[in-house]
Amino acid sequence: MRHRKVSRKLVSTTEHRIALLRNMVTDLFKHGRITTTLAKAKELRRVADKMITLAKKGDLASRRRALGFIRDKSVVKKLFSELREKYLDRPGGYTRIIKIGPRKGDASQMAIVELVEEKLSFKVSKSKKDRLKKIAEFIEIKKKELTAKSEAEEKKTEEQKSEVSSQEVSKEN
């Protein structure tokens, strides 16, 4: 039974699996996309997202942890400068897996793993747009009413002040 087992058995030994993931993460950050099997792609996604999260922290301890896993200093430098700026406002989902079908030799499912390029954008539905538009119009109407009321009150207070001052002037005379 595989209860509480986290990762997949990709190769024979643990050291080989870790070396494989290190090389794949390094190549992904260096080139932006790689082609591999689907199982390896799913494992790679986990590790790559963790490395980008370390880069988003940006402190010395995070840089050292990344250097402990990725042995290429130029790739770590790129990760902590370019990729950090690119994904700083993104909450997750830094990589994308695209299935490309079976491999010709052994019919293993192949996939492309790539870093996500576009910014997050949210599409607002028509009903929500209409509702927001109505709310904005309602707010504008209320603002106009309040300004008209405040102007009317100011005029009344000015008239009352002028009446009081004219009465005081007439009493003095």
WOMOKA-V179471 format. One record per residue. N is the residue number from 1. NEAR is the number of other ideal C-beta (glycine too) atoms within 12 Angstrom. Layout:
# WOMOKA-V179471
N_NEAR, N_NEAR
This chain:
# WOMOKA-V179471
1_4, 2_8, 3_5, 4_6, 5_8, 6_11, 7_21, 8_20, 9_16, 10_25, 11_20, 12_10, 13_11, 14_13, 15_11, 16_14, 17_22, 18_21, 19_18, 20_27, 21_34, 22_28, 23_25, 24_38, 25_42, 26_29, 27_25, 28_40, 29_42, 30_23, 31_17, 32_22, 33_25, 34_29, 35_25, 36_33, 37_30, 38_26, 39_26, 40_34, 41_34, 42_25, 43_32, 44_41, 45_35, 46_25, 47_34, 48_45, 49_30, 50_25, 51_39, 52_38, 53_26, 54_32, 55_36, 56_26, 57_21, 58_21, 59_14, 60_12, 61_12, 62_23, 63_24, 64_16, 65_21, 66_37, 67_24, 68_15, 69_28, 70_36, 71_16, 72_20, 73_15, 74_16, 75_30, 76_31, 77_19, 78_26, 79_39, 80_32, 81_18, 82_20, 83_35, 84_28, 85_16, 86_24, 87_33, 88_20, 89_12, 90_24, 91_12, 92_17, 93_17, 94_38, 95_36, 96_23, 97_32, 98_20, 99_20, 100_20, 101_15, 102_14, 103_16, 104_9, 105_8, 106_9, 107_11, 108_20, 109_21, 110_24, 111_29, 112_26, 113_38, 114_26, 115_33, 116_25, 117_15, 118_13, 119_11, 120_16, 121_7, 122_7, 123_8, 124_12, 125_10, 126_10, 127_10, 128_13, 129_13, 130_13, 131_14, 132_15, 133_15, 134_14, 135_14, 136_14, 137_14, 138_14, 139_14, 140_14, 141_14, 142_14, 143_14, 144_14, 145_14, 146_14, 147_14, 148_14, 149_14, 150_14, 151_14, 152_14, 153_14, 154_14, 155_14, 156_14, 157_14, 158_14, 159_14, 160_14, 161_14, 162_14, 163_14, 164_14, 165_14, 166_14, 167_13, 168_12, 169_11, 170_10, 171_9, 172_8, 173_7
